[in-house]
Amino acid sequence: MAAEIANPRSDSKNESAEGATGAGSAEGAGDGEPFDPAFALHRGGKMAIEATVPVRNKDDLSLAYTPGVARVCTAIAEKPELVHEYTWKSQVVAVVTDGSAVLGLGDIGPEASLPVMEGKAILFKQFGGVDAVPIALDCRGVDEIVDTVVRLAPSFGGVNLEDISAPRCFEIERKLQERVDIPIFHDDQHGTAVVTLAALRNAAKLTDRSLGQLRAVISGAGAAGVAIARILVEAGIGDVAVCDRKGIVSPDREDLTDVKRELAGFTNKAGLTGPMEAALDGADVFIGVSGGTVPEQTVAKMAPGCFIFAMANPNPEIHPNVAHKHAAVVATGRSDFPNQINNVLAFPGIFAGALQVRASRITEGMKLAAAEALAAVVADELSADKVIPSPFDERVAPAVTAAVAAAARAEGVARR
């Protein structure tokens, strides 16, 4: 699979572009609408299949297909591990969604999710050299999704779960990893967590502090919030409290789901209760993955020299103009502000490293290694506006790939 940044159906795209600048024709969701370059780029899709071997004559055909292919099939049947050497299996990832939590759009269904899944696939290729196939499932039950992906698994070296709503995403990931021996990675959780940890490590380094000296508050107890809390605890954060719409997640609450009850068990060592405002009083770090707005008077009560990572898109929970009045380091999820917390810094390299060593799973140690490697890329270039590399920094994917592969070997999940 070759996921191409340029639309392979270039004729139709070029005609659209010429129409926009020349004849003034419209390109949009419907007739008569103003020209929209996003529709022009997406026409015909953003991906194509590309052969890696030529089929120019009957000799090529006899090797690429019958009868030559039969010898390879027979060899794999006799020795299944040869599938990695003689097919694309160990180089390709399935990007799987049910369309239930797509970007900031919510539950828009499998068909409407496809442009995002195609986009994810081309990011895999562009930034990690990993081929990926978007798969949108028309089912919602946990066991339905798990059973479907298990049946698809023989074709892939790994599965990237994408845009599946919480709390189902936690159970789907866990059940899948129990049933298959290839990496299962829910990027909305773990990609966000890895990049957040990397940025936080560098923010702490920039201000001569350690993670153990920091108390963090996470706004949002969904997929990203839970994963960020988990990786921060694994990395040695001083304390972290997670807040949902009803306030601080704490053991005394009787309305907690199983996931939030587990979350309450390993966070909030200070035993804080009440609204998020109470948690932010004196806090060193704000991490927003929920949307909404935090009033400036609440931000002003955070500790001096605090860090604000307001990552909701398109509207950060705390606008950078406000955040900079109170914080030493400010990050968002947007590309038009410094310090963008972007999953593309993590998932291509994480999968490239896992596939390189044919890992059976992605462990917590591999995620921590990815975060450390990502932070190290700009460790000698730190400033308040540069605690995380740009997605276009060519050092990122090789560094993360190498670190993840080494960690997989160290943790005993590598098979080569």
C-alpha positions in Angstrom: 0.0 0.0 0.0 1.4 3.4 -0.9 -0.3 6.2 0.9 0.5 9.3 -1.1 0.3 12.9 0.0 -0.4 13.9 -3.7 -3.8 12.8 -4.9 -3.1 9.9 -7.3 -6.1 11.1 -9.4 -4.1 14.1 -10.3 -6.0 15.0 -13.5 -9.3 15.7 -11.7 -7.5 17.6 -8.9 -5.6 19.8 -11.3 -8.7 20.6 -13.2 -10.3 21.7 -10.0 -7.4 23.9 -9.1 -7.3 25.4 -12.6 -11.0 26.1 -12.3 -10.6 27.9 -9.1 -8.0 30.3 -10.4 -9.0 30.4 -14.1 -12.6 30.0 -15.0 -13.8 30.6 -11.5 -15.7 27.4 -11.2 -16.8 26.3 -7.7 -15.6 23.2 -5.9 -17.5 22.5 -2.7 -20.0 20.2 -1.0 -22.6 21.1 -3.6 -23.3 23.1 -6.7 -23.1 26.8 -6.5 -21.0 26.9 -3.3 -17.7 28.9 -3.2 -14.5 27.1 -4.0 -13.2 25.1 -1.1 -9.6 23.6 -1.4 -10.4 20.9 1.1 -13.0 19.4 -1.2 -10.7 19.8 -4.2 -7.9 17.9 -2.4 -10.3 15.1 -1.2 -11.9 14.4 -4.6 -11.4 10.8 -5.4 -9.8 10.1 -2.0 -6.3 10.7 -0.7 -4.8 7.3 -1.2 -4.1 4.6 -3.8 -2.7 1.1 -4.1 0.7 0.9 -5.7 2.6 -2.2 -6.8 6.1 -2.7 -5.5 7.1 -5.2 -8.3 6.6 -4.9 -12.1 4.2 -7.0 -14.1 5.4 -6.2 -17.7 5.2 -9.6 -19.4 4.2 -13.2 -19.0 7.3 -14.0 -17.0 6.6 -11.3 -14.4 3.0 -12.4 -14.3 4.0 -16.0 -13.7 6.1 -15.0 -10.7 3.8 -12.3 -9.2 0.7 -14.5 -9.6 0.2 -18.1 -10.7 2.1 -20.4 -10.8 4.9 -18.8 -8.9 2.8 -17.4 -6.1 1.7 -21.0 -5.2 5.2 -21.9 -4.2 5.3 -19.0 -1.8 1.8 -19.8 -0.4 2.8 -23.4 0.2 6.0 -22.3 2.0 4.0 -20.1 4.3 1.4 -22.8 5.0 4.3 -25.1 6.1 6.1 -22.4 8.0 3.7 -19.6 9.0 6.3 -17.2 10.2 7.5 -16.8 6.6 4.4 -14.6 6.1 6.4 -11.7 7.5 9.2 -12.1 5.0 7.2 -12.8 1.8 4.1 -10.6 2.3 3.5 -7.0 3.4 2.0 -8.2 6.7 4.8 -6.9 9.0 4.8 -3.5 7.2 1.1 -2.6 7.3 -1.3 -1.3 9.9 -5.1 -1.4 10.0 -6.6 2.0 11.0 -9.9 0.9 12.5 -12.9 3.1 13.6 -16.6 2.9 14.1 -17.0 6.6 13.5 -18.4 7.2 17.0 -16.0 9.9 18.2 -14.4 11.5 15.1 -12.1 14.5 15.9 -14.3 17.2 17.3 -17.2 16.1 15.2 -18.5 13.4 17.5 -20.6 10.4 16.3 -20.8 10.9 12.5 -20.7 7.3 11.5 -18.3 5.1 9.5 -18.7 6.6 6.0 -18.2 10.2 7.2 -15.1 9.0 9.2 -13.3 7.8 6.1 -11.6 11.2 5.2 -10.1 11.2 8.6 -9.0 7.6 8.5 -7.5 8.2 5.0 -5.7 11.2 6.5 -4.4 9.0 9.4 -3.1 6.5 6.8 -1.1 9.0 4.8 0.4 10.4 8.0 1.6 6.9 8.9 3.3 6.8 5.5 4.6 10.3 5.4 6.0 10.5 8.9 6.9 6.8 9.7 7.2 5.0 6.4 4.5 2.7 7.5 1.7 1.6 5.1 -1.8 1.8 6.6 -5.3 0.8 5.4 -8.4 2.7 6.7 -11.2 0.4 7.8 -14.5 1.9 8.9 -16.8 -0.6 10.6 -20.6 -0.5 10.6 -21.0 -2.0 14.0 -21.0 -0.5 17.6 -21.1 -3.4 20.1 -17.8 -4.1 21.8 -17.8 -7.8 21.0 -18.9 -7.1 17.4 -15.9 -4.8 16.9 -13.5 -7.1 18.6 -14.7 -10.2 16.7 -14.4 -8.3 13.4 -10.9 -7.0 14.0 -9.8 -10.4 15.2 -10.9 -11.9 11.9 -9.1 -9.2 10.0 -5.9 -9.5 12.0 -4.0 -12.1 9.9 -3.6 -9.4 7.1 -1.9 -6.9 9.4 1.2 -6.3 11.5 -0.7 -4.0 13.9 -4.0 -2.3 14.5 -4.4 1.4 15.2 -7.8 2.0 16.9 -9.1 5.4 16.1 -12.0 7.7 17.0 -13.9 5.1 19.1 -15.9 6.6 21.9 -15.1 6.1 25.6 -15.6 4.0 27.6 -16.0 1.3 24.9 -12.6 2.1 23.5 -10.9 0.8 26.7 -12.6 -2.5 26.7 -12.2 -2.9 22.9 -8.4 -2.4 23.1 -8.0 -4.7 26.1 -10.1 -7.5 24.6 -8.4 -7.3 21.3 -4.9 -7.4 22.8 -5.9 -10.5 24.7 -7.0 -12.3 21.5 -4.3 -11.3 18.9 -0.5 -11.3 19.0 0.1 -8.1 17.1 0.2 -4.6 18.6 -3.2 -2.9 19.4 -2.9 0.8 20.0 -5.7 3.3 20.6 -4.0 6.4 19.4 -6.5 8.8 20.9 -5.4 7.5 24.3 -1.7 6.6 24.0 -0.5 8.8 21.2 -1.8 11.9 23.1 -0.3 10.6 26.3 3.1 10.1 24.9 3.4 13.5 23.3 2.0 15.2 26.4 4.6 13.5 28.6 7.4 14.4 26.3 6.4 18.1 26.3 5.9 18.1 30.1 9.4 16.5 30.6 10.9 19.4 28.6 8.9 22.1 30.3 10.1 20.8 33.7 13.7 20.7 32.4 13.4 24.2 31.1 12.3 25.5 34.5 14.8 23.3 36.5 12.2 21.1 38.0 11.5 17.3 37.9 8.2 15.6 37.2 8.1 14.5 40.8 7.9 18.1 41.9 4.7 18.8 39.8 1.1 18.5 40.7 -1.1 18.3 37.5 -4.8 18.7 36.8 -6.3 17.0 33.8 -9.6 18.3 32.4 -11.3 15.4 30.8 -11.7 11.8 31.9 -12.2 10.2 28.5 -9.8 8.2 26.4 -7.0 10.8 26.3 -7.4 12.0 29.9 -7.3 8.5 31.4 -4.2 7.6 29.3 -2.4 10.8 30.1 -3.0 10.3 33.8 -1.7 6.7 33.6 1.5 7.6 31.8 2.2 10.6 34.1 1.9 8.3 37.1 4.2 5.7 35.4 6.7 8.5 34.7 6.7 9.6 38.3 4.5 12.7 38.5 4.2 14.2 41.9 0.4 14.0 41.8 -2.3 14.3 39.3 -6.1 14.8 39.7 -8.5 14.2 36.8 -11.7 16.1 36.4 -14.9 15.3 34.5 -18.1 17.4 34.1 -19.0 16.7 37.7 -15.7 17.7 39.2 -12.6 15.9 40.6 -12.6 12.1 40.1 -12.3 10.8 43.6 -13.2 7.5 45.4 -16.0 9.2 47.4 -18.1 9.7 44.3 -20.9 7.3 43.8 -21.4 8.0 40.1 -18.1 6.6 38.7 -17.9 4.2 35.9 -15.6 1.2 36.2 -12.9 3.1 34.3 -13.2 6.2 36.5 -13.3 4.1 39.6 -10.0 2.5 38.6 -8.7 6.0 37.7 -9.5 7.3 41.2 -7.5 4.4 42.7 -4.1 5.6 41.2 -4.6 9.4 41.0 -5.3 12.3 43.4 -3.0 11.3 46.2 -3.9 14.6 47.9 -7.5 13.5 48.2 -9.0 16.5 46.6 -12.8 16.8 46.1 -15.2 19.2 44.5 -15.1 21.2 41.3 -12.0 21.5 39.0 -11.4 25.0 40.3 -10.5 23.5 43.7 -7.9 21.2 42.0 -6.4 24.1 40.0 -5.7 26.2 43.1 -2.0 26.0 43.4 -1.5 23.4 40.7 1.6 23.4 38.6 0.2 21.9 35.4 -3.1 22.1 33.6 -3.8 19.6 30.8 -7.0 20.1 28.9 -8.5 17.3 26.7 -12.2 18.1 27.2 -13.2 21.4 25.6 -15.1 24.0 27.6 -13.6 27.2 29.0 -11.6 27.8 32.2 -12.1 31.3 33.6 -9.1 33.5 33.9 -9.7 34.1 37.6 -9.3 30.3 38.1 -6.1 30.2 36.0 -4.7 33.0 38.1 -4.8 30.8 41.2 -2.4 28.3 39.7 1.2 28.1 41.0 3.7 30.7 39.8 5.7 29.3 36.8 2.9 26.9 35.9 2.4 25.0 32.6 -0.8 25.2 30.6 -1.4 22.5 28.0 -4.9 23.5 26.7 -5.3 21.0 23.8 -9.0 21.1 22.8 -9.5 21.9 19.1 -10.3 24.3 17.6 -10.9 26.2 20.8 -8.4 25.6 23.7 -9.8 25.5 27.2 -7.6 28.5 28.0 -6.7 30.7 25.1 -3.0 31.2 24.7 -3.3 35.0 25.1 -4.7 34.4 28.6 -2.5 31.5 29.4 0.7 33.4 28.7 -0.2 35.9 31.4 0.1 33.2 34.0 2.2 30.3 32.7 5.9 29.7 32.0 5.1 27.3 29.2 1.9 27.1 27.0 1.0 24.4 24.6 -2.1 23.7 22.5 -3.4 21.2 20.0 -3.3 23.8 17.2 -0.7 24.2 14.6 -0.9 28.0 14.6 0.5 28.4 18.1 3.9 27.2 19.4 4.2 23.8 21.2 1.6 21.8 19.3 0.7 18.6 21.1 0.1 16.5 18.0 -0.3 12.7 17.9 1.6 12.5 14.6 4.8 13.0 16.7 4.2 9.6 18.3 2.2 7.0 16.4 4.2 6.7 13.2 7.4 6.0 15.1 5.8 3.8 17.7 4.3 1.5 15.1 7.5 1.6 12.9 9.5 0.5 16.0 7.0 -2.2 16.9 6.8 -3.5 13.4 10.6 -3.4 12.9 11.0 -6.0 15.7 7.6 -7.8 15.1 6.5 -6.9 18.6 3.5 -8.8 19.9 2.1 -5.8 21.8 3.0 -2.2 22.7 3.9 -2.0 26.4 3.9 0.8 28.9 7.7 0.7 28.8 7.6 1.2 25.0 5.4 4.3 25.4 7.7 5.7 28.1 10.7 5.1 25.8 8.8 6.9 22.9 8.2 9.9 25.2 11.8 10.1 26.3 13.1 9.9 22.8 10.7 12.5 21.6 11.6 14.9 24.4 15.3 14.3 23.6 15.0 15.5 20.0 14.8 19.1 21.2 16.5 18.8 24.6 19.4 21.1 23.5 17.1 23.6 21.9 14.6 24.3 24.7 12.7 27.5 25.0 9.3 28.4 26.3 8.1 28.2 22.6 9.9 24.9 21.9 9.3 22.1 24.4 8.2 19.7 21.7 9.5 19.2 18.1 7.6 20.2 15.0 5.7 17.4 13.3 7.9 18.1 10.3 11.2 17.7 12.2 12.8 14.8 10.4 14.6 13.6 13.5 11.4 12.6 15.3 10.3 9.3 13.6 13.8 7.8 13.6 14.4 8.6 17.2 11.0 7.2 18.3 11.4 4.2 16.1 14.8 3.2 17.6 13.7 3.8 21.1 10.5 1.7 20.8 12.3 -1.1 19.1 15.0 -1.2 21.8 12.3 -1.1 24.6 10.4 -3.9 22.9 13.5 -6.1 23.0 14.3 -5.1 26.6 10.7 -6.0 27.6 10.7 -9.4 25.8 7.9 -8.6 23.3 10.1 -8.5 20.2 10.2 -11.5 17.9 13.3 -10.5 15.9 
